[in-house]
Amino acid sequence: MQLFNLLSAIQNIPGIALAEAIIEVNWRVIALSLIILAVPFILLKLERRKNSKKELLLDRKIDLRKTILEGLKLTAAIFFILILQGFILQALGLLDNEIIVRVISAQQPLTLLLGAIALGPIGEELLFRGYLLKRIGVVPQAVLFAMFHYGYGSVSEILAALSVGVLFGLYVQKNKNIYPVILSHALYNSLAIIAVLWVA
């Protein structure tokens, strides 16, 4: 009983409680992110493709300066497109960003860091822009990318994903470089999460 009381007391220490909240993880989200990351490699294995890195555009030498610059340009383009999209949705009475705010606010910080900022952007870009783009084209992969975000239950999120899918698809198709879109995806998610948590 004394041990139980001691453990309870330790858990109630503010710093300990904060640390537990920070390191708590939604493992289903992380598992899904890892599965998505593995899917393009598995599909290439089933196709008996020997050079997965080349197929997924990972064989290109990273030019850090160019990657950062292009990533920032893509991120700026995303926000410009989404601001215009927001005005249109608001005029039509379809703007529902509060749903996105609710979904993101419900996740733990470490889940957001791993799922939305680290693993998610890498896995999604390798699957949609690395694997699917050259097989089905810009618009179909963007539609699938939008459908992948249907779980939010938000019109704004689905249309945003569609716009991002087209933008990233066109960029990768033209430049054969996936690194800037991975960076832009991670940066966009980071800024969106910061904005949501700031509002919440």
N, C-alpha and C positions, 0 to 999 in steps of 0.2 A: 504493500500500500504506500509505504514511504517512497519507494522507487517510482511508483506511478505519479505521486504528487510532485516529486523532483522533476520528472520528465515533463509534466504539465507546466511547471513553473518555468522551465527552460524554454518551452515552446512559446510561452507568453512574453518572453523578453522581446521588445520591439525589433531589435536588430536581427534576432533569429527568425522571427515571423516574416520579416521583410525578405531575408535571404531565402527562406522556403518558398515564398511567393514568386521570387525571381527565378529560381531554378526549377520550379514546377513545370512540367511539360505535358502537352497533349500528345501522347505517343501515337495516336491514330493519324494525326496530321503529319508527324515526322515519318511514320511508316509509309503513308501515301506519297510523300515527297520522294522517299527513297525508291519506291516502286516505279514512279514516273521517271526517275533518273535512270533506272535499270532498263526500262522498256525499249528504248531505241537500240541499246546494245544487244538485248535479247532478240529483237526483230532482225537485226543485221546478222546475228549468229544463225538464226533460222534460214535466212537467205543465203547463208554460207559466204557472206562477204568477209574477206580476210582483213581488210584495212579499215577497221571501225573509225579510227581517228580521221582518216581522209574522208570517209563517207559523211561524218558528222561535222566536217570542217574544223577539226581540232588539230590538224597537222600544220596549220599555218603558224609561222613564227609570230609571237606577240610583239607588236610595236606599242609599248606602253603609252607613250605620248599620244599617238594617233588613236589608240583604243579609248583613252580617257576623253579626248576631244570629241570623237565621234559619238561616244556614249552620252556626253553632255548635250550635244546637238540633238540627238534622238530624244532625250528626256525633255528638252525644251519644246520640241515638236509635239510630243505627247501632250504636254500640259496645254499648249496652244489649241490643239485639236479638241481636248476634253473640255476646255473652257467654252469653246464655241458649241460643242455638243450639249453642255450644261444649260446654256442659254436657250437652245432649241427645245430641250426636254422640259425646261421650266415653262416655256411658252405653251407647250402642249399639255402641261399638268402631269408630266410623267417623271419628273425628277424625284428620285427616292434614295438620295444619299444616306438618309438616316438608317436605312437597312444595313448598308455597308458599315457605318459607324458602329451599329449594334454588334455585328458579327466580329469585327476586329477588336472591339473593346472587351469582348467575352474571352479572348485568348490570352494566355500567359505570355509575359515578355520573351522568355526563352523559346517558346513555340513560334512566336512571330519572327524572332531572330533567325532560327534555324529553318523554319518552313517557308516563310515569305521572303526572306532577304538572302539567305544562303543557298539552301538546297532547291527551293522552288524555282527561282529564275534559271538556274543551271539546267535542271531536269526538264522544265517546260520548253526552254529554248532548244535544247538538243532534240527533244521529241518533235516539236512543231516546226521549227525553222531548220533544224539539222536533218531530221529524218523525213518528215512528211512533205515539206515544201517542194523538194525536187521530184516527189512522186505524184503529188496531186495538185500542186500549183498554189499561188498566193491566196486567192479568195477561199477555196475549200479548206485550206489549213487554218485560215483566220476564222472561218465559221465554226470549225471544230474547236478552236481555241476559245471562242466565245461560249460555245455550248459547255465546255469544260468548266466555265465559271457560272453556270446556271444555278449551282448550289447556293449561291448568295441570295437567290430569290429577288434580285434587283435588276430592273431594266437598265439603270445607269451602268452597273457593273458589266452586264452582258454587252452593251453597245461599246463601252470603253475597251473591253477585251477584243471586240471585233476590230475596232479602229487600230488598236495597238498591233493586233495580228497582221493586219494589212500593211501597216507602216514597217514593222520589223521584217515581214516577208519580202516586201519590195527592196528593202535595204540589203538583206542577205542575198537575194536573187541577183542584185546588181553587183555587189562587192565581194561575194563569196567569203564573207568574214563574219563569224558568229560571235566573236568576243565583245564587240561594242554593244550588241543587243542584249547579251547577258548582263553586262554592266549597267546598261540603261534600265533593264527590267528590275534589277536589284535596287538601283537608285530610285526609280519611280515608286516601288513598293515601300522603300524606307521613308521617303518623303510623305507618301500617302498615310502610312502608319503614324508618323510623327504628327501630322495634321489632325488625324482622327483622335489620337490620345490627347492632343492639346485641346481640342473641342470638348472631348468627354471629360 
